[in-house]
Amino acid sequence: MKLSIPQDPAKKAVALSRYSETSEIPMVVVSLVFLGAYTWQVVADPAGTEHLVTELVMFLTWAVFLADFIITMALTEKRKRWSLMNLVNFAVVVLPVFRTLRLLRVVSLLRVLNRATSLAFGQRIMSYVVSSSMLLTYTGALAVLDAERDADNANILNFGDALWWAFVTITTIGFGDRFPVTAEGRLIAVGLAVAGISLIGLVTVTMGTWVMATLQKIRTEELAEEESDDLQLELIKVRARGEELALELNRNIERESELEGILSGREASDVPSQP
Protein backbone atom coordinates (compact mmCIF):
# COMPACT_ATOMS: atom_id res chain seq x y z
CA MET A 1 0.00 0.00 0.00
CA LYS A 2 1.43 3.35 -1.04
CA LEU A 3 1.33 6.09 1.56
CA SER A 4 0.90 9.55 0.05
CA ILE A 5 1.87 12.54 2.16
CA PRO A 6 -0.39 15.55 1.46
CA GLN A 7 1.21 18.99 1.40
CA ASP A 8 -1.76 20.98 2.62
CA PRO A 9 -1.66 21.36 6.47
CA ALA A 10 -5.38 20.70 6.83
CA LYS A 11 -5.17 17.54 4.75
CA LYS A 12 -2.10 16.48 6.77
CA ALA A 13 -4.05 16.84 9.99
CA VAL A 14 -6.89 14.74 8.60
CA ALA A 15 -4.45 12.11 7.33
CA LEU A 16 -2.67 12.01 10.70
CA SER A 17 -5.98 11.58 12.51
CA ARG A 18 -7.02 8.74 10.20
CA TYR A 19 -3.63 7.05 10.50
CA SER A 20 -3.71 7.29 14.28
CA GLU A 21 -7.15 5.69 14.41
CA THR A 22 -6.34 2.87 11.99
CA SER A 23 -2.89 2.11 13.41
CA GLU A 24 -3.73 2.21 17.10
CA ILE A 25 -4.99 -1.37 17.48
CA PRO A 26 -2.28 -2.88 15.21
CA MET A 27 0.35 -1.05 17.27
CA VAL A 28 -1.21 -2.48 20.43
CA VAL A 29 -0.91 -5.97 18.95
CA VAL A 30 2.72 -5.31 18.02
CA SER A 31 3.36 -4.00 21.53
CA LEU A 32 1.90 -7.15 23.08
CA VAL A 33 3.98 -9.32 20.75
CA PHE A 34 7.08 -7.41 21.84
CA LEU A 35 6.10 -7.71 25.50
CA GLY A 36 5.64 -11.45 25.16
CA ALA A 37 8.99 -11.89 23.41
CA TYR A 38 10.78 -9.67 25.90
CA THR A 39 9.17 -11.49 28.83
CA TRP A 40 10.33 -14.82 27.44
CA GLN A 41 13.83 -13.51 26.87
CA VAL A 42 14.19 -12.06 30.37
CA VAL A 43 12.39 -14.66 32.47
CA ALA A 44 13.28 -17.85 30.58
CA ASP A 45 16.73 -16.61 29.48
CA PRO A 46 16.69 -18.81 26.35
CA ALA A 47 19.82 -19.82 24.46
CA GLY A 48 20.60 -20.89 20.94
CA THR A 49 17.76 -20.88 18.44
CA GLU A 50 15.16 -19.68 20.93
CA HIS A 51 17.31 -16.68 21.78
CA LEU A 52 17.74 -15.84 18.09
CA VAL A 53 13.98 -16.12 17.51
CA THR A 54 13.16 -13.76 20.37
CA GLU A 55 15.80 -11.32 19.17
CA LEU A 56 14.33 -11.45 15.66
CA VAL A 57 10.80 -10.83 16.96
CA MET A 58 11.99 -7.91 19.06
CA PHE A 59 13.91 -6.47 16.11
CA LEU A 60 10.86 -6.74 13.83
CA THR A 61 8.63 -5.03 16.39
CA TRP A 62 11.25 -2.30 16.79
CA ALA A 63 11.18 -1.87 12.99
CA VAL A 64 7.39 -1.44 13.17
CA PHE A 65 7.79 1.15 15.94
CA LEU A 66 10.36 2.97 13.81
CA ALA A 67 8.05 2.95 10.76
CA ASP A 68 5.19 4.25 12.90
CA PHE A 69 7.41 7.03 14.24
CA ILE A 70 8.57 8.04 10.73
CA ILE A 71 5.02 8.05 9.30
CA THR A 72 3.72 10.07 12.21
CA MET A 73 6.56 12.56 11.85
CA ALA A 74 5.89 12.85 8.10
CA LEU A 75 2.21 13.62 8.72
CA THR A 76 2.93 16.08 11.55
CA GLU A 77 3.03 19.76 10.62
CA LYS A 78 4.84 21.09 13.70
CA ARG A 79 7.55 18.46 13.92
CA LYS A 80 9.83 20.14 16.47
CA ARG A 81 7.01 20.62 18.93
CA TRP A 82 5.78 17.06 18.36
CA SER A 83 9.30 15.69 18.87
CA LEU A 84 9.64 17.52 22.17
CA MET A 85 6.32 16.08 23.33
CA ASN A 86 7.40 12.55 22.30
CA LEU A 87 10.98 12.42 23.54
CA VAL A 88 10.53 8.90 24.91
CA ASN A 89 9.34 7.59 21.54
CA PHE A 90 12.22 9.39 19.86
CA ALA A 91 14.75 7.84 22.25
CA VAL A 92 13.17 4.40 21.85
CA VAL A 93 13.54 4.28 18.07
CA VAL A 94 16.75 6.28 17.66
CA LEU A 95 19.03 5.43 20.58
CA PRO A 96 19.80 1.71 21.03
CA VAL A 97 21.07 2.36 24.57
CA PHE A 98 17.44 2.88 25.62
CA ARG A 99 16.38 -0.56 24.42
CA THR A 100 14.35 -1.29 27.57
CA LEU A 101 12.35 1.91 27.11
CA ARG A 102 10.57 0.21 24.22
CA LEU A 103 8.47 -1.40 26.91
CA LEU A 104 6.64 1.92 27.22
CA ARG A 105 5.05 1.22 23.83
CA VAL A 106 2.69 -1.29 25.47
CA VAL A 107 1.04 1.62 27.30
CA SER A 108 -0.81 2.30 24.04
CA LEU A 109 -2.99 -0.67 24.99
CA LEU A 110 -4.37 1.37 27.86
CA ARG A 111 -5.54 4.15 25.53
CA VAL A 112 -7.66 1.70 23.56
CA LEU A 113 -9.12 0.11 26.68
CA ASN A 114 -9.78 3.50 28.23
CA ARG A 115 -11.53 4.75 25.08
CA ALA A 116 -13.61 1.59 24.67
CA THR A 117 -14.92 1.48 28.23
CA SER A 118 -18.37 2.85 29.01
CA LEU A 119 -17.59 3.78 32.60
CA ALA A 120 -18.14 7.23 34.01
CA PHE A 121 -15.29 9.73 33.88
CA GLY A 122 -14.07 9.18 37.45
CA GLN A 123 -14.31 5.40 37.14
CA ARG A 124 -12.54 5.51 33.78
CA ILE A 125 -9.66 7.50 35.29
CA MET A 126 -9.34 5.07 38.19
CA SER A 127 -9.42 2.12 35.79
CA TYR A 128 -6.71 3.77 33.70
CA VAL A 129 -4.55 4.43 36.78
CA VAL A 130 -4.88 0.88 38.08
CA SER A 131 -4.09 -0.61 34.65
CA SER A 132 -1.14 1.74 34.21
CA SER A 133 0.23 0.85 37.64
CA MET A 134 0.03 -2.87 36.95
CA LEU A 135 1.59 -2.55 33.51
CA LEU A 136 4.38 -0.25 34.67
CA THR A 137 5.14 -2.52 37.62
CA TYR A 138 5.37 -5.56 35.36
CA THR A 139 7.46 -3.90 32.65
CA GLY A 140 9.67 -2.22 35.24
CA ALA A 141 10.36 -5.60 36.82
CA LEU A 142 11.33 -7.06 33.44
CA ALA A 143 13.55 -4.10 32.59
CA VAL A 144 15.42 -4.03 35.89
CA LEU A 145 15.96 -7.80 35.87
CA ASP A 146 17.34 -7.57 32.35
CA ALA A 147 19.72 -4.81 33.46
CA GLU A 148 20.74 -6.23 36.84
CA ARG A 149 20.86 -10.01 36.65
CA ASP A 150 24.41 -10.36 35.33
CA ALA A 151 25.90 -7.33 37.11
CA ASP A 152 28.53 -7.60 39.84
CA ASN A 153 27.13 -7.39 43.39
CA ALA A 154 23.58 -7.51 42.01
CA ASN A 155 20.80 -8.35 44.47
CA ILE A 156 17.93 -8.52 41.95
CA LEU A 157 18.57 -11.98 40.54
CA ASN A 158 15.13 -13.41 39.61
CA PHE A 159 11.73 -12.19 38.46
CA GLY A 160 10.25 -12.50 41.96
CA ASP A 161 12.87 -10.11 43.35
CA ALA A 162 12.39 -7.77 40.40
CA LEU A 163 8.60 -7.74 40.79
CA TRP A 164 8.89 -7.00 44.51
CA TRP A 165 11.38 -4.20 43.84
CA ALA A 166 9.15 -2.71 41.13
CA PHE A 167 6.12 -2.78 43.43
CA VAL A 168 7.81 -1.03 46.37
CA THR A 169 9.39 1.48 43.97
CA ILE A 170 6.25 2.51 42.08
CA THR A 171 4.36 2.83 45.37
CA THR A 172 7.23 5.03 46.67
CA ILE A 173 7.70 2.75 49.72
CA GLY A 174 11.25 1.69 48.92
CA PHE A 175 12.21 -0.79 51.66
CA GLY A 176 15.79 -0.91 50.36
CA ASP A 177 16.12 -4.70 50.56
CA ARG A 178 16.40 -4.81 46.76
CA PHE A 179 18.02 -2.05 44.73
CA PRO A 180 19.72 -1.64 41.31
CA VAL A 181 23.47 -1.31 41.09
CA THR A 182 23.88 -0.57 37.37
CA ALA A 183 23.41 2.79 35.67
CA GLU A 184 20.64 1.40 33.45
CA GLY A 185 18.89 -0.14 36.45
CA ARG A 186 19.03 3.14 38.35
CA LEU A 187 17.65 4.98 35.32
CA ILE A 188 14.74 2.53 35.30
CA ALA A 189 14.28 3.12 39.04
CA VAL A 190 14.09 6.87 38.51
CA GLY A 191 11.50 6.46 35.75
CA LEU A 192 9.42 4.04 37.81
CA ALA A 193 9.53 6.27 40.90
CA VAL A 194 8.49 9.33 38.87
CA ALA A 195 5.67 7.31 37.32
CA GLY A 196 4.54 6.19 40.76
CA ILE A 197 4.51 9.73 42.13
CA SER A 198 2.61 10.91 39.06
CA LEU A 199 0.03 8.15 39.41
CA ILE A 200 -0.42 8.89 43.12
CA GLY A 201 -0.89 12.57 42.31
CA LEU A 202 -3.40 11.69 39.61
CA VAL A 203 -5.32 9.47 42.01
CA THR A 204 -5.33 12.23 44.65
CA VAL A 205 -6.54 14.88 42.21
CA THR A 206 -9.14 12.53 40.72
CA MET A 207 -10.47 11.50 44.12
CA GLY A 208 -10.56 15.12 45.28
CA THR A 209 -12.40 16.18 42.16
CA TRP A 210 -14.82 13.26 42.50
CA VAL A 211 -15.51 14.06 46.17
CA MET A 212 -16.07 17.75 45.41
CA ALA A 213 -18.35 16.88 42.49
CA THR A 214 -20.30 14.43 44.66
CA LEU A 215 -20.68 16.98 47.46
CA GLN A 216 -21.75 19.62 44.94
CA LYS A 217 -24.33 17.24 43.50
CA ILE A 218 -25.66 16.41 46.97
CA ARG A 219 -25.84 20.11 47.85
CA THR A 220 -27.62 20.89 44.58
CA GLU A 221 -30.16 18.15 45.28
CA GLU A 222 -30.64 19.45 48.83
CA LEU A 223 -31.19 22.99 47.55
CA ALA A 224 -33.64 21.68 44.98
CA GLU A 225 -35.50 19.77 47.68
CA GLU A 226 -35.52 22.84 49.95
CA GLU A 227 -36.79 24.98 47.10
CA SER A 228 -39.46 22.39 46.33
CA ASP A 229 -40.46 22.28 50.00
CA ASP A 230 -40.68 26.07 50.07
CA LEU A 231 -42.85 26.07 46.96
CA GLN A 232 -45.10 23.38 48.41
CA LEU A 233 -45.46 25.39 51.63
CA GLU A 234 -46.23 28.55 49.68
CA LEU A 235 -48.80 26.66 47.60
CA ILE A 236 -50.45 25.35 50.77
CA LYS A 237 -50.62 28.89 52.16
CA VAL A 238 -52.10 30.21 48.92
CA ARG A 239 -54.69 27.44 48.84
CA ALA A 240 -55.58 28.04 52.50
CA ARG A 241 -55.94 31.76 51.84
CA GLY A 242 -58.09 30.97 48.80
CA GLU A 243 -60.34 28.78 50.93
CA GLU A 244 -60.63 31.55 53.55
CA LEU A 245 -61.55 34.05 50.86
CA ALA A 246 -64.09 31.61 49.41
CA LEU A 247 -65.71 31.15 52.85
CA GLU A 248 -65.75 34.89 53.42
CA LEU A 249 -67.32 35.38 49.99
CA ASN A 250 -69.99 32.81 50.78
CA ARG A 251 -70.71 34.55 54.08
CA ASN A 252 -70.97 37.88 52.29
CA ILE A 253 -73.37 36.40 49.72
CA GLU A 254 -75.52 34.91 52.50
CA ARG A 255 -75.48 38.22 54.37
CA GLU A 256 -76.41 40.08 51.19
CA SER A 257 -79.32 37.71 50.62
CA GLU A 258 -80.41 38.15 54.24
CA LEU A 259 -80.32 41.93 54.00
CA GLU A 260 -82.22 41.88 50.72
CA GLY A 261 -84.90 39.74 52.37
CA ILE A 262 -85.22 42.13 55.31
CA LEU A 263 -85.38 45.12 52.96
CA SER A 264 -88.07 43.46 50.84
CA GLY A 265 -90.14 42.72 53.97
CA ARG A 266 -89.98 46.31 55.13
CA GLU A 267 -90.97 47.64 51.74
CA ALA A 268 -93.95 45.30 51.68
CA SER A 269 -95.11 46.47 55.13
CA ASP A 270 -94.86 50.13 54.14
CA VAL A 271 -97.31 49.75 51.22
CA PRO A 272 -100.86 51.05 52.37
CA SER A 273 -103.69 48.58 52.08
CA GLN A 274 -106.52 49.60 49.65
CA PRO A 275 -110.18 50.04 50.94
Buried (B, 14 or more C-beta within 10 A) or exposed (E): EEEEEEEEEEEBBEBBEEBEEEBBEEBBEBBBBBBEBBBBBBBEEBEEEEBEBBEEBBEBBBEBBEEBBEBBBBBBEEEEEBBEEBEBBBBBBEEEEBBBBBBBBBBBBBEEEBEEEEEEEBEBBBBBBEBBBEBBBBBBBBBBBBBBBEBEEBEBBEBEBBBBBBBBBBBEEBEEEBBBBBEBBBBBBEBBBEBBEEBBEBBEEBEEEBEEEEEEEEEEEEEEEEEEEEEEEEEEEEEEEEEEEEEEEEEEEEEEEEEEEEEEEEEEEEEEEEE
